[in-house]
Amino acid sequence: MHLHALDIGIIVGYFVVVVLIGLWVSRRGAKDLDSYFLGGKSLKWYVLGISDASGMFDISGTMWLVYVLFLYGLKSVWLPWVWPTFNQIFLMMFMSAWLRRSNVLTGAQWMQTRFGTDRGALLAHLSVVLFALVNVIGLLAYAFKGIGKFAVVMLPWRFSGATSGVFTDENIYAMILMGLTSLYAIKGGMLSVVITEVMQFTILTLTALTIGVIALMKVSPEMIAHNIPAGWMSPFFGWRLDLNWDGILNTANQALSQDGNELFSIVFGLMFFKGVLASLAGPAPNYDMQRILATRNPREASLMNGMVTVVLMFPRYMMIAGIAVLALAFCMPELQSQAKPDFEKILPLVLSEQVPTGVVGFLLAGLAAAFMSNFAATLNAAPAYVVNDIYKRFINQNAGGKKEVRLSRIFSLVFLAIGIGFGLLTNRITDVMMWLVGSLYSGFVVANVLKWYWWRFNGYGYFWGMVAGIGGAMVVPPVGEAIVGHGFNMLYTFPVLFVVSLAGCLLGTLLTKPEEDAVLKRFYKTVNPWGWWKPIREQVMAEDPSFVPNRGAAHDLSNVAIGIVWQLCLVTLPIYLVLRQWSWVGGILALLVATSVYMKFNWYDRLEKATD
């Protein structure tokens, strides 16, 4: 792509401003671990909510969402449930409040709250550290692949001239952009990340709305009617996917086959079941959990996650719909001429051809913000587990704030290097993403559900459940791919990993003694979850008759059901708006208003009052 000097100036200026602001703010965020990783728990909930949304508006995920909307049409609105995106609803309704009451620094430290300090608790602690570090490396590789694919199409400079191997232009761009973002993310920790993310999200929102409006004005329904297969406009589906691109874009059928989603009802069922379990398990130990723990109290933790859905969904899907519609209207001849088009590059392809000079610079700055936000948040989450949960606990409990922050910066660099290494070995964004959410998270969910809801579950059960799940995630997917071959969907590993992890949980728990009553009573009284806690609940109430146990399972889960519908409205509304499908827009708006009113009275008005 040939960039105008004005566009180049905007992009370069943006990077300079963001890095300088991040470095300037970093002086406030490096006093000790609490300030470095949680910003001293002094940040407003809406600032953290915007920061969390900015971290989720990642370039790799956005490129993938454009890819699936282009190929799958409105049926693609279900595919993000593979993460699952509706975990934000579980968090806002009850899970964030539970987690924030624990008042810890990291997910691994939370293990002491739940399991105490005996050997089983120690093993549980180490297993969640292992998962967190593997997860961070996977997310860094995912970010690496996305920003490289984006930059090589959008930016004009070439370094190597190589089209294969390790040091391609794509990989060199990824290393440069990750290095620039690391400057402030590593130096300042959470505070630098949050402040720069709020600025980035402002640019990103304006960028997204601009792209959506451009598509809305340039493309009519008639312009894409002959470029989409039957069923593309409907979110509803039967047993099979039944989208046939023959005669329109034959290579699209090959891409669909490679994804392995043809048996769509089975895929949907696996996504939903795994997604519900993953949501009941609470947030994975990453930047999402970090922002919950950084809020000032449980009420603000819930509001923060509600803010994420409100500010993220509409602008993000305006961008996604805008890019997909522009591609359908104007890029089909180029895609039809390619023997094997890379559909993951549709986003940069559209921006390079359909956006006017001057506007491109701002759009690229906004999309750079998407990458920088997600990458910085991921990188900032990694060293907490090494420094706080290994070094500080087992090696040097009295290291001091400055030394701990210095070690955190060093380990950030180490994980950056490892993430880049794995990114160099990866070819597709989809492959990394599906291993993370289809396999690794499948091994995570069982142990992390039981820890909240079953009093008898102990540290040994957690350890063996996690080891079995993580080990299975390393072994089962390559075995399945070797057997099935092309088009193997990682989601199909979930039932196997579920059984393997559940067996580890139950055997580890039932073959060892329960946790001490004192530990369980302290956890139950502090966090106050609902679930199978009867023996512990009776002891707590006998000791403290004023204690009010949480009996709100039915209320919380009914709020979750309505909240998921509300979130889907925020996803589908901008897509149908860009497509000019006014009957759909009217119906979705009515449903959005109804669900919003319901949640106002049944969630917002009933949030617990701030007590700390």
C-alpha positions as CSV (number, residue, x, y, z in Angstrom):
1,M,0.0,0.0,0.0
2,H,1.2,3.5,-0.8
3,L,0.6,5.8,2.2
4,H,0.3,9.5,1.7
5,A,2.8,11.7,3.8
6,L,-0.1,13.0,5.8
7,D,-1.1,9.5,6.8
8,I,2.5,8.6,7.8
9,G,2.8,11.7,9.8
10,I,-0.4,10.9,11.8
11,I,0.7,7.4,12.5
12,V,4.2,8.4,13.6
13,G,2.9,11.2,15.7
14,Y,0.4,8.9,17.4
15,F,3.1,6.4,18.4
16,V,5.3,9.2,19.7
17,V,2.5,10.7,21.8
18,V,1.3,7.4,23.3
19,V,4.8,6.2,24.2
20,L,5.7,9.6,25.8
21,I,2.4,9.8,27.8
22,G,2.9,6.2,28.9
23,L,6.4,6.9,30.1
24,W,5.4,10.1,31.9
25,V,2.6,8.5,33.7
26,S,4.8,5.5,34.6
27,R,6.5,7.5,37.4
28,R,3.4,7.2,39.4
29,G,3.0,3.4,38.8
30,A,6.2,1.9,40.1
31,K,6.2,2.3,43.9
32,D,5.4,-1.3,44.8
33,L,3.6,-4.3,43.5
34,D,0.1,-3.0,44.4
35,S,0.7,0.2,42.5
36,Y,2.5,-1.6,39.6
37,F,-0.1,-4.3,39.0
38,L,-3.4,-2.7,40.4
39,G,-2.7,1.0,40.2
40,G,-3.0,1.2,44.0
41,K,-6.7,0.3,43.8
42,S,-7.4,4.0,43.3
43,L,-8.8,4.1,39.7
44,K,-12.5,4.8,39.0
45,W,-14.6,1.9,37.9
46,Y,-15.6,3.6,34.6
47,V,-11.9,4.3,33.8
48,L,-11.1,0.6,34.4
49,G,-14.1,-0.4,32.4
50,I,-12.9,1.6,29.4
51,S,-9.4,0.3,29.9
52,D,-10.7,-3.3,30.0
53,A,-12.8,-2.7,26.8
54,S,-9.8,-1.2,25.1
55,G,-7.7,-4.3,26.0
56,M,-10.4,-6.6,24.5
57,F,-10.6,-4.5,21.3
58,D,-7.6,-6.3,20.0
59,I,-6.4,-6.2,16.4
60,S,-6.1,-10.0,16.1
61,G,-9.6,-10.6,17.4
62,T,-11.0,-7.8,15.2
63,M,-9.4,-9.3,12.1
64,W,-10.8,-12.7,13.0
65,L,-14.3,-11.3,13.6
66,V,-14.2,-9.6,10.2
67,Y,-13.1,-12.9,8.7
68,V,-16.0,-14.8,10.2
69,L,-18.7,-12.1,9.4
70,F,-17.5,-12.1,5.8
71,L,-17.7,-15.9,5.5
72,Y,-20.5,-16.9,7.8
73,G,-22.7,-13.8,7.7
74,L,-25.0,-13.2,10.6
75,K,-24.4,-16.8,11.9
76,S,-21.0,-15.5,12.9
77,V,-22.6,-13.6,15.9
78,W,-22.5,-17.0,17.7
79,L,-18.9,-17.8,17.1
80,P,-17.4,-15.3,19.7
81,W,-19.1,-17.5,22.3
82,V,-16.1,-19.7,21.9
83,W,-14.2,-17.3,24.2
84,P,-17.0,-16.9,25.6
85,T,-17.9,-13.2,25.2
86,F,-20.9,-13.6,27.4
87,N,-18.6,-14.2,30.4
88,Q,-18.8,-10.4,30.9
89,I,-22.5,-10.9,31.8
90,F,-21.7,-13.4,34.5
91,L,-19.0,-11.1,35.8
92,M,-21.3,-8.0,35.9
93,M,-24.1,-10.0,37.6
94,F,-22.3,-11.6,40.4
95,M,-18.8,-13.0,39.7
96,S,-16.8,-9.8,39.8
97,A,-18.2,-9.0,43.3
98,W,-17.2,-12.4,44.6
99,L,-13.7,-12.1,43.2
100,R,-13.2,-8.5,44.5
101,R,-14.3,-9.4,48.0
102,S,-11.2,-11.7,48.2
103,N,-9.0,-8.6,48.1
104,V,-5.9,-10.2,46.6
105,L,-3.4,-9.2,44.0
106,T,-3.5,-12.2,41.5
107,G,-5.5,-15.3,40.7
108,A,-2.8,-17.5,42.1
109,Q,-2.8,-15.6,45.4
110,W,-6.5,-16.2,45.6
111,M,-5.7,-19.9,46.1
112,Q,-4.6,-19.1,49.7
113,T,-8.0,-17.5,50.3
114,R,-9.8,-20.6,49.2
115,F,-7.5,-23.5,50.1
116,G,-5.3,-22.1,52.9
117,T,-1.5,-22.7,53.1
118,D,-1.0,-26.5,53.3
119,R,0.7,-28.6,50.7
120,G,-2.5,-29.0,48.6
121,A,-3.0,-25.2,48.6
122,L,0.6,-24.8,47.5
123,L,0.1,-27.2,44.6
124,A,-3.1,-25.4,43.6
125,H,-1.2,-22.1,43.7
126,L,1.6,-23.4,41.4
127,S,-0.9,-25.0,39.0
128,V,-2.7,-21.7,38.4
129,V,0.6,-19.9,38.0
130,L,1.5,-22.5,35.3
131,F,-1.9,-22.0,33.5
132,A,-1.5,-18.2,33.7
133,L,1.9,-18.2,32.2
134,V,1.0,-20.6,29.4
135,N,-2.1,-18.5,28.7
136,V,-0.1,-15.3,28.5
137,I,2.5,-16.8,26.1
138,G,-0.4,-18.0,23.9
139,L,-2.0,-14.6,23.9
140,L,1.3,-12.8,23.1
141,A,1.7,-15.2,20.1
142,Y,-1.9,-14.5,19.1
143,A,-1.2,-10.7,19.2
144,F,2.1,-11.1,17.3
145,K,0.4,-12.9,14.4
146,G,-2.4,-10.4,14.2
147,I,-0.4,-7.2,14.2
148,G,2.1,-8.7,11.7
149,K,-0.6,-9.6,9.2
150,F,-2.2,-6.2,9.6
151,A,1.0,-4.2,9.3
152,V,2.4,-5.9,6.2
153,V,-0.7,-5.0,4.2
154,M,-1.1,-1.5,5.5
155,L,2.4,-0.1,5.9
156,P,4.6,0.6,2.9
157,W,8.1,-0.3,4.1
158,R,9.8,-3.6,3.3
159,F,12.8,-5.0,5.2
160,S,13.7,-8.5,4.1
161,G,12.0,-9.3,0.8
162,A,11.5,-12.8,2.1
163,T,8.1,-14.4,1.7
164,S,8.8,-17.5,3.8
165,G,10.9,-18.4,6.8
166,V,11.2,-16.6,10.1
167,F,12.3,-13.1,9.2
168,T,9.5,-12.1,6.9
169,D,8.3,-8.5,6.7
170,E,5.2,-9.6,8.5
171,N,7.2,-10.9,11.5
172,I,9.6,-7.9,11.5
173,Y,6.7,-5.5,11.7
174,A,5.2,-7.5,14.6
175,M,8.5,-7.3,16.5
176,I,8.9,-3.6,16.0
177,L,5.3,-2.7,17.1
178,M,5.5,-5.0,20.1
179,G,8.8,-3.5,21.1
180,L,7.4,0.1,20.9
181,T,4.4,-0.8,23.1
182,S,6.6,-2.6,25.6
183,L,8.4,0.7,26.4
184,Y,5.6,2.1,28.5
185,A,3.8,-1.1,29.5
186,I,6.9,-2.6,31.1
187,K,8.1,0.7,32.7
188,G,4.9,1.9,34.3
189,G,2.7,-1.2,34.9
190,M,-1.0,-0.9,35.4
191,L,-1.3,2.9,35.7
192,S,0.6,3.5,32.4
193,V,-1.5,0.9,30.7
194,V,-4.8,2.2,31.9
195,I,-4.2,5.9,31.2
196,T,-2.9,5.2,27.7
197,E,-5.8,2.7,27.0
198,V,-8.4,5.3,27.8
199,M,-6.8,7.7,25.3
200,Q,-6.5,4.8,22.8
201,F,-10.1,3.7,23.2
202,T,-11.3,7.2,22.4
203,I,-9.4,7.2,19.1
204,L,-10.6,3.6,18.5
205,T,-14.3,4.4,19.1
206,L,-14.2,7.3,16.6
207,T,-12.3,5.0,14.2
208,A,-14.9,2.3,14.4
209,L,-17.9,4.6,14.0
210,T,-16.2,6.3,11.0
211,I,-15.7,3.0,9.2
212,G,-19.3,1.9,9.9
213,V,-20.6,5.2,8.6
214,I,-18.5,5.0,5.5
215,A,-19.9,1.6,4.7
216,L,-23.4,2.7,5.5
217,M,-23.1,5.6,3.0
218,K,-21.2,3.8,0.2
219,V,-22.9,0.4,0.1
220,S,-26.6,-0.3,-0.5
221,P,-28.2,-3.7,0.1
222,E,-28.5,-4.2,-3.7
223,M,-24.7,-3.9,-4.1
224,I,-24.0,-7.0,-2.0
225,A,-27.1,-9.1,-2.7
226,H,-25.4,-11.0,-5.5
227,N,-22.2,-11.5,-3.5
228,I,-23.5,-13.5,-0.6
229,P,-24.9,-17.0,-0.4
230,A,-28.4,-17.9,0.7
231,G,-28.8,-17.7,4.4
232,W,-26.0,-15.2,4.9
233,M,-28.4,-12.5,6.3
234,S,-30.0,-14.7,9.0
235,P,-28.5,-15.6,12.4
236,F,-30.6,-18.7,12.6
237,F,-29.3,-22.1,11.7
238,G,-30.2,-25.8,11.5
239,W,-28.2,-29.0,12.1
240,R,-25.6,-28.0,9.5
241,L,-24.1,-24.6,8.6
242,D,-25.4,-24.9,5.0
243,L,-23.6,-21.9,3.5
244,N,-22.5,-22.5,-0.1
245,W,-20.3,-20.0,-1.8
246,D,-20.1,-21.9,-5.1
247,G,-20.3,-19.6,-8.1
248,I,-19.7,-16.5,-5.9
249,L,-16.3,-17.1,-4.2
250,N,-15.3,-20.8,-4.4
251,T,-12.3,-20.4,-2.2
252,A,-14.6,-19.3,0.7
253,N,-15.9,-22.9,0.9
254,Q,-12.3,-24.1,1.3
255,A,-11.9,-21.7,4.3
256,L,-15.1,-22.9,5.8
257,S,-14.0,-26.5,5.5
258,Q,-10.7,-25.7,7.2
259,D,-12.5,-24.2,10.2
260,G,-14.4,-27.4,10.7
261,N,-17.8,-25.7,11.7
262,E,-20.1,-27.5,9.2
263,L,-21.9,-29.4,12.0
264,F,-23.0,-26.0,13.4
265,S,-25.5,-27.3,15.9
266,I,-22.8,-29.4,17.6
267,V,-20.3,-26.6,17.5
268,F,-22.9,-24.2,19.0
269,G,-23.7,-26.7,21.7
270,L,-20.1,-27.2,22.6
271,M,-19.5,-23.4,22.6
272,F,-22.5,-22.8,24.9
273,F,-21.8,-25.6,27.4
274,K,-18.1,-24.8,27.6
275,G,-18.9,-21.1,27.7
276,V,-21.3,-21.4,30.7
277,L,-18.7,-23.5,32.6
278,A,-16.0,-21.0,31.8
279,S,-18.1,-18.1,32.9
280,L,-19.1,-19.9,36.2
281,A,-15.4,-20.5,36.7
282,G,-14.7,-16.8,36.9
283,P,-12.2,-14.8,34.8
284,A,-9.0,-16.5,33.6
285,P,-5.9,-15.1,35.3
286,N,-5.2,-12.4,32.8
287,Y,-5.8,-8.6,32.4
288,D,-9.6,-9.0,32.9
289,M,-9.1,-10.4,36.4
290,Q,-6.4,-7.8,37.0
291,R,-8.9,-4.9,36.4
292,I,-11.5,-6.5,38.6
293,L,-9.0,-6.7,41.5
294,A,-8.0,-3.1,40.8
295,T,-11.5,-1.7,41.5
296,R,-12.2,0.0,44.8
297,N,-15.0,-2.3,46.0
298,P,-17.3,-5.2,44.9
299,R,-20.0,-2.8,43.7
300,E,-17.6,-1.0,41.4
301,A,-16.2,-4.3,40.2
302,S,-19.7,-5.3,38.9
303,L,-20.2,-1.8,37.4
304,M,-16.8,-2.0,35.7
305,N,-17.8,-5.2,33.8
306,G,-21.1,-3.8,32.8
307,M,-19.3,-0.8,31.4
308,V,-17.2,-3.1,29.2
309,T,-20.2,-4.4,27.4
310,V,-21.8,-1.0,27.0
311,V,-18.8,0.8,25.5
312,L,-17.3,-2.1,23.6
313,M,-19.9,-4.0,21.6
314,F,-21.6,-1.3,19.5
315,P,-18.5,0.6,18.2
316,R,-16.5,-2.6,17.6
317,Y,-19.3,-4.3,15.6
318,M,-19.8,-1.0,13.6
319,M,-16.2,-1.4,12.5
320,I,-16.5,-5.2,11.9
321,A,-19.7,-4.8,9.9
322,G,-18.3,-1.8,7.9
323,I,-15.2,-3.7,6.9
324,A,-17.1,-6.8,5.9
325,V,-19.7,-4.9,3.9
326,L,-17.0,-2.8,2.1
327,A,-15.2,-6.1,1.2
328,L,-18.4,-7.7,-0.2
329,A,-19.1,-4.6,-2.3
330,F,-15.7,-3.7,-3.6
331,C,-13.1,-6.4,-3.0
332,M,-14.7,-9.5,-4.5
333,P,-12.9,-9.2,-7.9
334,E,-9.5,-9.2,-6.2
335,L,-10.5,-12.1,-3.9
336,Q,-11.9,-14.1,-6.8
337,S,-8.6,-13.7,-8.7
338,Q,-6.5,-15.2,-5.9
339,A,-5.9,-18.9,-5.9
340,K,-5.8,-19.0,-2.1
341,P,-6.8,-15.7,-0.5
342,D,-6.0,-15.0,3.1
343,F,-9.4,-14.0,4.5
344,E,-7.8,-13.0,7.8
345,K,-6.3,-10.0,5.9
346,I,-9.7,-8.6,4.7
347,L,-9.5,-5.8,7.3
348,P,-6.2,-4.3,6.1
349,L,-7.2,-5.0,2.5
350,V,-10.3,-2.9,2.8
351,L,-8.6,-0.1,4.6
352,S,-5.9,0.1,1.9
353,E,-8.4,0.4,-0.9
354,Q,-11.6,2.0,0.3
355,V,-10.6,4.7,2.8
356,P,-9.6,8.2,1.5
357,T,-6.2,9.8,2.1
358,G,-6.0,11.6,5.5
359,V,-8.7,9.4,7.0
360,V,-6.4,6.4,6.6
361,G,-3.9,7.8,9.1
362,F,-6.5,8.3,11.8
363,L,-7.9,4.8,11.1
364,L,-4.5,3.2,11.3
365,A,-3.8,5.1,14.5
366,G,-7.1,3.7,15.9
367,L,-6.3,0.2,14.9
368,A,-2.7,0.5,16.3
369,A,-4.5,1.5,19.5
370,A,-6.4,-1.7,19.4
371,F,-3.2,-3.7,19.2
372,M,-1.4,-1.6,21.8
373,S,-4.2,-1.8,24.3
374,N,-4.6,-5.6,24.2
375,F,-0.9,-6.3,24.0
376,A,0.0,-3.9,26.9
377,A,-2.7,-5.4,29.1
378,T,-1.6,-8.9,28.4
379,L,2.1,-8.2,29.0
380,N,1.4,-6.3,32.2
381,A,-0.5,-9.3,33.6
382,A,2.4,-11.8,33.1
383,P,5.1,-10.9,35.6
384,A,2.7,-10.6,38.6
385,Y,2.5,-14.4,38.7
386,V,6.3,-14.9,38.7
387,V,7.2,-12.1,41.1
388,N,4.2,-12.1,43.5
389,D,3.4,-15.8,43.4
390,I,6.8,-17.4,43.1
391,Y,9.7,-15.0,44.0
392,K,8.0,-13.1,46.8
393,R,6.3,-16.1,48.3
394,F,9.1,-18.7,48.1
395,I,12.4,-16.9,47.6
396,N,12.4,-13.4,49.2
397,Q,9.5,-12.2,51.1
398,N,11.2,-9.0,52.1
399,A,12.6,-7.9,48.7
400,G,11.0,-4.4,48.9
401,G,8.8,-2.5,46.4
402,K,11.5,-1.2,44.1
403,K,13.3,-4.6,43.7
404,E,10.0,-6.3,43.0
405,V,9.1,-3.8,40.3
406,R,12.5,-4.2,38.7
407,L,12.1,-7.9,38.6
408,S,8.6,-7.5,37.1
409,R,10.1,-5.5,34.3
410,I,12.7,-8.1,33.6
411,F,10.2,-10.9,33.5
412,S,8.0,-8.9,31.2
413,L,10.9,-8.8,28.7
414,V,11.4,-12.6,29.2
415,F,7.7,-13.3,28.4
416,L,7.8,-10.9,25.5
417,A,10.7,-12.8,24.0
418,I,9.0,-16.2,24.5
419,G,5.7,-14.9,23.1
420,I,7.5,-13.6,20.0
421,G,9.2,-17.0,19.6
422,F,5.9,-18.8,19.5
423,G,4.4,-16.2,17.2
424,L,7.2,-16.9,14.7
425,L,6.2,-20.5,14.6
426,T,2.5,-19.7,13.9
427,N,0.8,-19.3,10.5
428,R,-2.9,-18.4,11.3
429,I,-4.6,-16.2,13.9
430,T,-7.4,-18.8,14.0
431,D,-5.1,-21.7,14.9
432,V,-3.7,-19.9,17.9
433,M,-7.1,-18.6,19.0
434,M,-8.8,-22.0,18.7
435,W,-6.1,-23.8,20.7
436,L,-6.4,-21.2,23.5
437,V,-10.2,-21.1,23.8
438,G,-11.0,-24.6,22.4
439,S,-8.4,-26.6,24.2
440,L,-6.4,-24.8,26.9
441,Y,-9.5,-23.1,28.5
442,S,-11.3,-26.5,28.3
443,G,-8.7,-27.9,30.7
444,F,-9.2,-24.9,32.9
445,V,-12.9,-24.8,33.5
446,V,-13.8,-27.8,35.7
447,A,-11.4,-27.1,38.6
448,N,-12.3,-23.4,38.5
449,V,-16.0,-24.1,38.7
450,L,-15.7,-26.5,41.6
451,K,-13.6,-24.1,43.7
452,W,-16.5,-21.6,43.9
453,Y,-19.5,-23.8,44.4
454,W,-18.5,-27.0,46.3
455,W,-17.2,-26.9,49.9
456,R,-15.5,-30.3,49.8
457,F,-13.3,-29.5,46.8
458,N,-9.7,-29.1,48.0
459,G,-6.3,-28.0,46.9
460,Y,-5.2,-31.4,45.8
461,G,-8.3,-31.8,43.7
462,Y,-7.6,-28.4,42.1
463,F,-4.0,-29.3,41.4
464,W,-4.7,-32.6,39.7
465,G,-7.7,-31.2,37.8
466,M,-5.6,-28.4,36.4
467,V,-2.6,-30.6,35.6
468,A,-4.8,-33.1,33.9
469,G,-6.5,-30.4,31.9
470,I,-3.4,-28.5,30.9
471,G,-1.6,-31.7,30.1
472,G,-4.5,-32.8,28.0
473,A,-4.6,-29.5,26.2
474,M,-1.0,-30.1,25.1
475,V,-1.6,-33.7,24.0
476,V,-5.2,-34.2,22.8
477,P,-5.3,-31.5,20.0
478,P,-2.3,-32.7,18.0
479,V,-3.5,-36.3,18.3
480,G,-7.0,-35.3,17.1
481,E,-5.6,-33.3,14.2
482,A,-3.4,-36.2,13.2
483,I,-6.4,-38.6,13.1
484,V,-8.9,-36.2,11.5
485,G,-6.6,-34.1,9.4
486,H,-7.7,-31.0,7.6
487,G,-10.6,-29.1,9.1
488,F,-10.2,-30.5,12.7
489,N,-12.0,-28.1,15.1
490,M,-10.3,-27.8,18.5
491,L,-13.7,-27.5,20.2
492,Y,-14.2,-31.2,19.6
493,T,-11.5,-31.8,22.2
494,F,-13.7,-30.3,24.9
495,P,-15.6,-33.4,26.0
496,V,-12.4,-35.4,26.3
497,L,-10.6,-32.6,28.3
498,F,-13.7,-32.2,30.4
499,V,-13.7,-35.8,31.5
500,V,-10.0,-36.0,32.0
501,S,-10.0,-32.8,34.1
502,L,-13.1,-33.9,36.1
503,A,-11.5,-37.2,36.9
504,G,-8.4,-35.4,38.2
505,C,-10.5,-33.1,40.3
506,L,-12.7,-35.9,41.9
507,L,-9.8,-38.3,42.5
508,G,-7.6,-35.6,44.0
509,T,-10.3,-34.4,46.2
510,L,-11.9,-37.6,47.4
511,L,-8.6,-39.4,48.1
512,T,-7.4,-36.6,50.4
513,K,-8.9,-34.9,53.4
514,P,-11.1,-31.8,53.2
515,E,-9.6,-28.3,53.8
516,E,-9.6,-27.1,57.4
517,D,-13.0,-25.7,58.6
518,A,-11.3,-22.5,59.6
519,V,-10.1,-21.9,56.1
520,L,-13.4,-22.7,54.5
521,K,-15.4,-20.6,57.0
522,R,-13.2,-17.6,56.4
523,F,-13.5,-18.0,52.6
524,Y,-17.3,-18.5,52.8
525,K,-17.9,-15.6,55.1
526,T,-15.7,-13.2,53.1
527,V,-16.8,-14.1,49.6
528,N,-20.3,-15.4,50.4
529,P,-20.9,-17.5,47.2
530,W,-24.0,-19.5,46.5
531,G,-23.7,-23.3,45.8
532,W,-23.1,-26.5,47.8
533,W,-21.8,-25.0,51.0
534,K,-24.4,-26.3,53.6
535,P,-22.0,-27.7,56.2
536,I,-19.8,-24.6,56.2
537,R,-22.9,-22.3,56.0
538,E,-24.3,-23.9,59.1
539,Q,-21.1,-23.4,61.1
540,V,-20.7,-19.8,60.0
541,M,-24.3,-19.0,61.0
542,A,-24.0,-20.8,64.3
543,E,-21.0,-18.6,65.2
544,D,-22.4,-15.4,63.7
545,P,-26.3,-15.3,63.7
546,S,-26.2,-11.9,62.0
547,F,-24.5,-13.4,58.9
548,V,-26.8,-13.4,55.8
549,P,-26.0,-16.2,53.4
550,N,-26.2,-15.7,49.7
551,R,-29.3,-17.5,48.4
552,G,-29.5,-15.5,45.1
553,A,-28.6,-18.3,42.6
554,A,-31.9,-18.1,40.8
555,H,-31.9,-14.3,40.7
556,D,-28.3,-14.1,39.5
557,L,-28.8,-16.7,36.8
558,S,-32.1,-15.2,35.5
559,N,-30.3,-11.9,35.2
560,V,-27.5,-13.7,33.3
561,A,-30.1,-15.1,30.8
562,I,-31.6,-11.6,30.2
563,G,-28.1,-10.1,30.1
564,I,-27.0,-12.4,27.3
565,V,-29.9,-11.4,25.2
566,W,-29.1,-7.7,25.9
567,Q,-25.5,-8.3,24.9
568,L,-26.6,-10.0,21.6
569,C,-28.7,-7.0,20.8
570,L,-25.6,-4.7,21.1
571,V,-23.7,-7.1,18.8
572,T,-26.4,-7.5,16.1
573,L,-27.8,-3.9,16.1
574,P,-24.7,-2.3,14.4
575,I,-24.4,-5.1,11.9
576,Y,-28.0,-4.8,10.7
577,L,-27.7,-1.0,10.8
578,V,-24.7,-1.0,8.4
579,L,-26.6,-3.5,6.2
580,R,-29.6,-1.2,6.2
581,Q,-31.9,-4.0,7.3
582,W,-34.4,-1.7,8.9
583,S,-37.0,-4.3,10.1
584,W,-34.3,-6.1,12.0
585,V,-33.0,-2.8,13.4
586,G,-36.4,-1.9,14.7
587,G,-37.0,-5.3,16.4
588,I,-33.6,-5.4,18.0
589,L,-33.9,-1.8,19.3
590,A,-37.2,-2.8,21.0
591,L,-35.6,-5.8,22.6
592,L,-32.6,-3.8,23.7
593,V,-34.8,-1.3,25.5
594,A,-36.9,-4.0,27.2
595,T,-33.8,-5.9,28.5
596,S,-32.2,-2.7,29.6
597,V,-35.2,-1.7,31.7
598,Y,-35.3,-5.2,33.2
599,M,-31.7,-5.0,34.2
600,K,-32.1,-1.5,35.7
601,F,-34.6,-2.8,38.2
602,N,-33.3,-6.4,38.8
603,W,-29.5,-5.8,38.7
604,Y,-28.4,-2.1,39.0
605,D,-30.9,-1.2,41.7
606,R,-30.0,-4.3,43.7
607,L,-26.2,-4.0,43.6
608,E,-24.6,-4.2,47.1
609,K,-23.6,-0.9,48.6
610,A,-19.9,0.0,48.8
611,T,-18.4,-1.0,52.2
612,D,-14.7,-0.5,51.6
